[in-house]
Each structure stands twice: as structure tokens, then as C-alpha cells.
Amino acid sequence: MLFWLEHGGFVKPGESGPFVDGGKRIALDGELPVNTAGGNLSESYMQGWLHVVEGVRQLRGESGPRQVADARTCLVTGRGMTLQTASCLILGASS
């Protein structure tokens, strides 16, 4: 996650650690909610495909108690099984 915060341009290189310190900024009601379904430790089986499902649910407003208010854009990231590849997908809600 720290890698993507920096490489996605959310924070400058080296600033991701302080940005997430304490967890409030990346919490469900924080300024940049991340891993709304629990991330790799909770719901990433199927090699990360469920991250895409969670992103779509967030944009459709179908995430129940973990719904991000007014979700309009979602960045879904993943890595290959050998950790030699990385990917990202930007999802947007339709108007």
C-alpha cells in the first residue's frame, strides 16, 4: 500500500509512512480510505480479483457498513504471484 500511495501520486516519495501513521487518514471515514474490504489479509484471495469487486461495489454504493461516502473514483492495485509485476486499474462511477 505504501508503494501505491507514493507511486500513485497521493504523497511524495518517502511520505507514505507518516501519512498512514495512526491510520486515521486511511480509515473508512478518513481523507483517503484504503482497503475498504480488508485488503490482502482479509479478502484478496483469487489473486486480487476481489479488490476489483470491492471497487465496483463502492462505486455502485453497495458496500453496506463499509461504504465510502460519495465514492466516485477507485484505484485498484495488485501484484503478480511472483511479485515481479504490478498493476493498477482506475474505476469511475458513471454519471
C-alpha positions as CSV (number, residue, x, y, z in Angstrom):
1,M,0.0,0.0,0.0
2,L,2.8,2.4,0.8
3,F,4.3,1.8,-2.6
4,W,1.0,2.8,-4.3
5,L,0.4,5.9,-2.2
6,E,3.7,7.2,-3.4
7,H,3.7,5.9,-7.0
8,G,0.0,6.9,-7.4
9,G,0.9,10.5,-6.5
10,F,-1.1,10.7,-3.4
11,V,2.0,11.5,-1.4
12,K,5.6,12.4,-2.3
13,P,8.3,9.6,-2.2
14,G,9.2,8.9,1.4
15,E,6.0,10.4,2.9
16,S,3.7,7.4,2.9
17,G,4.8,6.2,6.3
18,P,4.0,9.4,8.1
19,F,0.8,9.7,6.0
20,V,-0.7,6.4,7.3
21,D,0.7,6.7,10.8
22,G,-2.1,6.2,13.3
23,G,-4.5,5.0,10.5
24,K,-6.9,7.9,10.7
25,R,-6.2,9.3,7.2
26,I,-6.8,6.0,5.5
27,A,-9.7,4.9,7.6
28,L,-13.2,4.4,6.1
29,D,-14.1,8.0,7.1
30,G,-10.6,9.4,6.5
31,E,-9.5,11.6,3.7
32,L,-8.2,8.7,1.6
33,P,-10.0,5.4,2.6
34,V,-8.0,2.3,1.6
35,N,-8.6,-1.4,1.8
36,T,-12.3,-1.0,2.5
37,A,-12.9,-4.7,2.4
38,G,-9.8,-5.6,4.5
39,G,-7.0,-5.7,1.9
40,N,-4.7,-8.6,1.2
41,L,-5.1,-10.0,4.7
42,S,-8.9,-10.3,4.6
43,E,-10.3,-10.5,1.1
44,S,-7.7,-10.9,-1.5
45,Y,-8.0,-14.5,-2.4
46,M,-8.4,-15.1,-6.2
47,Q,-5.1,-13.2,-6.7
48,G,-6.7,-9.8,-6.0
49,W,-9.8,-10.1,-8.2
50,L,-12.0,-9.4,-5.2
51,H,-10.3,-5.9,-4.9
52,V,-11.9,-5.2,-8.3
53,V,-15.3,-6.4,-7.0
54,E,-14.9,-4.2,-3.9
55,G,-14.1,-1.2,-6.1
56,V,-17.2,-1.8,-8.2
57,R,-19.4,-2.2,-5.1
58,Q,-18.0,1.0,-3.7
59,L,-18.8,2.9,-6.8
60,R,-22.3,1.4,-7.0
61,G,-23.0,2.3,-3.4
62,E,-23.4,-1.4,-2.5
63,S,-20.8,-1.8,0.3
64,G,-23.1,-1.6,3.3
65,P,-21.4,-0.6,6.5
66,R,-18.0,-0.2,4.8
67,Q,-19.4,2.2,2.1
68,V,-17.2,5.2,1.4
69,A,-19.5,8.3,1.2
70,D,-19.9,9.7,-2.3
71,A,-17.4,7.3,-3.8
72,R,-16.8,8.3,-7.5
73,T,-13.3,7.1,-8.3
74,C,-11.4,4.0,-7.2
75,L,-7.8,2.8,-7.6
76,V,-7.4,-0.9,-7.5
77,T,-3.9,-2.2,-7.3
78,G,-2.3,-5.7,-7.3
79,R,0.9,-7.6,-7.9
80,G,1.7,-10.8,-9.7
81,M,2.1,-14.1,-7.9
82,T,5.9,-13.9,-8.2
83,L,6.0,-10.3,-7.0
84,Q,7.8,-9.3,-10.2
85,T,4.8,-7.4,-11.7
86,A,2.4,-4.8,-10.5
87,S,-0.8,-3.5,-11.9
88,C,-3.4,-0.8,-11.3
89,L,-6.9,-0.2,-12.5
90,I,-8.8,3.1,-12.2
91,L,-12.5,2.7,-11.9
92,G,-15.0,5.6,-12.1
93,A,-18.7,5.8,-11.4
94,S,-21.0,6.7,-14.3
95,S,-22.8,10.0,-14.2
